[in-house]
Amino acid sequence: MYALAVRTCMLACTGYLFPQITLTMPWKKARKYIKEDPRYKHFSDSDHRREAEYDKYLRDRMIEAKNEFRALLRETKILTYKSYDMTKESDKHERDVVDVLKNDQRYLVLECVADERD
């Protein structure tokens, strides 16, 4: 029951109630934003346990976000088997692809790891 409560809190904390919390934000910074949430206060008295659950949630969420991004790439019609060669020839195709992807939340959620995403 407590694990469900903390997962609910983490879901609320990463993007819904607290959009300033990113997928790479360390616990000490994130705690500043969520410490007033009643679910946070009722989860556990151990800050170590809260941090461990937060880290586990972020790992799971990062994996999920990357999988959703891969699905977005598969769904994007402008990307074809010729895209790699086209980006070598000119940057225009790459800019066009990025412009299309910027309209989707699955691309934007990985902004905190833009180097890895791009």
SULNOR-V481505 format. One record per residue. RES is the residue in one letter. OMEGA is omega in whole degrees, 0 to 359 (NA if undefined). Layout:
BEGIN
res=[RES/RES]
omega=[OMEGA/OMEGA]
END
This chain:
BEGIN
res=[M/Y/A/L/A/V/R/T/C/M/L/A/C/T/G/Y/L/F/P/Q/I/T/L/T/M/P/W/K/K/A/R/K/Y/I/K/E/D/P/R/Y/K/H/F/S/D/S/D/H/R/R/E/A/E/Y/D/K/Y/L/R/D/R/M/I/E/A/K/N/E/F/R/A/L/L/R/E/T/K/I/L/T/Y/K/S/Y/D/M/T/K/E/S/D/K/H/E/R/D/V/V/D/V/L/K/N/D/Q/R/Y/L/V/L/E/C/V/A/D/E/R/D]
omega=[180/179/177/179/181/177/177/179/180/177/179/185/185/169/183/179/183/184/180/177/182/181/180/183/178/184/185/178/182/181/179/182/189/187/179/180/182/178/178/182/184/184/184/175/184/177/178/179/177/180/179/179/178/179/178/179/181/176/179/182/179/178/179/180/178/177/177/178/177/177/177/179/178/182/185/185/183/177/179/178/179/186/181/179/180/179/176/181/179/180/184/180/179/177/178/179/180/178/178/183/181/180/184/181/180/175/185/182/179/179/181/175/186/180/179/182/184/NA]
END
